[in-house]
Amino acid sequence: MGIAEDAQNVKVIGAGQQIVVLGHGFGTDQSVWKHLIPHLLDDYKVILYDNMGAGTTNPDYFDFERYRTLEGFAYDLLAILEELHVDSCVFLGHSVSAMIGALASITRPDLFQKIIMLSPSPRYLNDENYFGGFEQEDLEQLFQAMQSNYKAWCSGFAPLAVGGDMDSVAVQEFSRTLFNMRPDIALSVAQTIFQSDMRNILSFVTVPCHIIQSMKDMAVPVVVSEYLHRNLGGNSIVEVMESDGHLPQLSSPNTVIPVLLKHIKYDIAT
């Protein structure tokens, strides 16, 4: 097993020829795909991994300098694909992993048949003529809360991010994976993600992109999906689902899983 595979808990499962790679978002790990995976095993070969810094990875391997930008994560993804000798895949990236996949595809467009972006955002901060959903002071408060009492912050952030019912299984599940992260690593990754601005790279993304978004998401306003659609360099389509929250594959699987399967199967007509 290669270094990246070992460090990032890479799993390869399923019986198909076609490869689907699943990348998770902040505060989760590969378990966030548990409702989707059973539907893929017969027809696809599925590659799962954990982003460095996830609670399931060894914190000693986390390099604060490397992961100060999303490029560090994109190089990890390319390293995993190289170690597994993948020459073509469908990449499904949730939240920050959508942008990680986009970055990786600029370096190696040949590896990606298409990128399916679930709850993606190129920038979380509002800017002139751009609505990302957050002001800088919102983010400062968020980082401050993470620093002062990480466990309390997790308990408050999880239901907000998931949306819907406070006591839902999805909230418990997200709280668990969030709380599994080492607090200083969680803070560093959150700062990297929330302060990132990927708008200038979008025109270089030439592979087809499927942008899938919840109707209501505290982290990503719906207008962001339209912004991506207008600014990505290749063909793209948008689907806004009747779901609530930033982790709809956990909180609304009955709505979301059929949508994801449809986008994995179908290509954008050129």
N, C-alpha and C positions, 0 to 999 in steps of 0.2 A: 504494500500500500504506500502511496506517495505521501509526502509531508503534508500537502494541503488536504488530501483526503482524510488523513489521520487527525489533523488538528481541527477539521471542520465537520467531523462525524458524517462523512459522505456515505450515503446508502444508495445502492442501485437495485431497483426491484421491478418486477413486471416482465411480461412475456413478449411484448411487441418489438418491431424493428425501429419504428419511429421513436425518437428520443424527446421526452418532455423534461425540462429542468425547472424545479420549483425553488424560488428564492423568497424568503420571508422578510417581514418588516421589523421595525424597531420594537424591542421588548418582547418579541416572540422567538420561537425557534421552529424547526421543521414540523413540529406537532400541530402547528396552525393549519396544516393541510389535511388533517385526519379525515375530514368529511369528503374530500375530493379523491384521495388516493384509491379507495376501493373501486371507483368508477374508471380508473385508468389502467389497472393492472393487466387486464386481458389484451388490450390493444396497443399499449405503449411500454417502452422501457422508461422508467421514471428515475430521475436523479434528484435526490434530496441532500441538502447540506445545511449547516448552521453558519450564519455570518459570525466572524470573529467578534467576541464580546458578548455573544448570547450566553445565557446562564449555563448552557450545556457544554460550552467550550472551556478549555483550560485558561484561566485568566493570566497565567504566566506567559502565554503566547501573545497576549494582546500588546501591540506596539502603539503607544499613544501618538507617536509622530506619524507613523504610516497611516493611521486611521483618522488623521486630522482632516482629510479630504475623502470624498467618495471614491477617488481613483484607487486608493488602497484596497477597497472592497472589490472594485472592478477587476483589478489585477488578480485578486484571489479567485474570482469566478473563472477568469481565463486560465489560471493555473489548474483548477479542478478539471475543466474541459480538456486541457492538454494531457493531464495525467490519465484521464479516462479514454483518451484517443477519440474524443467526440469530434466529428467533422461537420455535423449539422444538427441543430436542435430547435425545438419550439421552447422559448424561454417565457415562463410565467413569473413575473416579479410583483410582489405585493409591496405597496408603499415605497420605502426608500429603495427596495430592490428593483423596482421598475426603472429608476434612474441609474442604478448600478448596471443593469442589463443594457440600457441605452448607451452608457459610457463604454462598456465592453464591446458593444457592436460597432462603435466608431473605429476602434482598433482592429477588430476582426469581423467585418460584416459577413464574411463567408460562413461563419459558424452559426449564424442565427437566421433561420427561415422566417421567423417573425417573433415579435415581442408582444406578449399580452401584459398590459399594465393594469393592475388592480389597485384602485385608490392612489394613483400617482400624483406627485406634485414636483415641478421643477424649482419652486421657490415658495417657502411658507410665509415669508415676510411681505407685507404690502409694500408697494413701490408706486412711483408715479405711473399712472395708466396701467397698473397691475394690482389685482386683488388676490393676495395669497391667503388671507384670513387672520394674520397675526401682525401686531405692532411690536416693535423692538422691546417695549416695556413689558408686554405680555410674556415674551420669551425670558426676559431677565427675571421676572417673578417665578416662572416655571423652573429655571435653573436654580434659583435661590431656594425654592421649596424642595427640590431634589437634594440639594446640599444639606439643608438643615435637618430634614427627617425623611430619609428615603422611603422607609416603610409606609409612613403616613401619606407621602406623596403618591406612592403606588396605589394605595386604597382609594384615593380621590381621583386619580387620573384614569384608572382602568374603566370605571363605569362611563366616564365622559367620552373616552375614545371608542368604546364598544357601542355606546348608545343603547336606547331601549331600557330593559328591565335591570334595576340595580342588582338583584339577586340571581341573575341568570347564570347558567353554566358557563356561558361565553365570558362573562365578567370574571368569574372565579378562575377560569382557565388563563385569561390574559393577566390577571393579578399574579397568578403563580409564576408564569414565565418572566414577567417583569421583575418580580421580587427575587428571582433566581440570579439576576445579573448582579455583579459586584457594583456597589453604588458609585464608586469613582469612574468605573468603566461606562456605566449607564449614562452618567452625566456627560462624559467626553463624547460618546456616540450621539447623544441627544443634541449637543452643541454642534457637532459636525453636520448632522442632518438639518436641524432647524435653521442654521445659519448658511446652508448651502444655497447656491444660485446656479442652476443648470440651464438657465434660459439661453445663454450664448452658445451652448453645444447642440441645441435641438435641431438646427438646420443640417448638422453633419450626420444625423441619424437617418440612414437611407433604407434600413430594412422596414418592412411593413409593421405597423403598430396598431394594436387593438386596445383602446382606452376604455376601461370599465370602471364605473364610479357609482357610489351610493347616492341616492337622492339627497340624503342628509348625512353629513360627515363633519364632525367638529374640527378635524385637522385639514380638510381639503374642500373648499367651496366648489360647487358644481361648475362654476365658470372656468375653473382651472382646466377641466377636461377639454373645454372648447379652445382654450389658449394653446394647449398641447397640440390639439388637432390642427390648428392653423399654422403652428410653427415647426412641427416636425418635418424633416427633409424628405421623407418617403411617403408612401400611401398610408393613410390612417383612417380609422373609423372610431366612433364613440358610441358607447351604450350606457345610458344612465338607468340604474335598476331601482325598483321600488323597495330598496333596503335602507336600513338606518345604521350609520356608524362606520368607523374606519376599518373594522375587521369583519366585513360582511360574510366572509367564508366561514367564520366561527359563529357569528350571531344570527345569520339568516341563510343557513346552508340550503334550505329547500328552494329559495329564490335564486341563490348565487351559483350553486354547483351546475345546474343545467346551462346557465349562461356561460360559465367557464368552459364547459365541455363543448358547447357550440363553437366558441371562438378557437379552441384548440383544434377542432376538426376542420373548420372552414377557413379558406384563404380569402383575402380581400381581392375582389376582381380588379385586375389592372386595366 
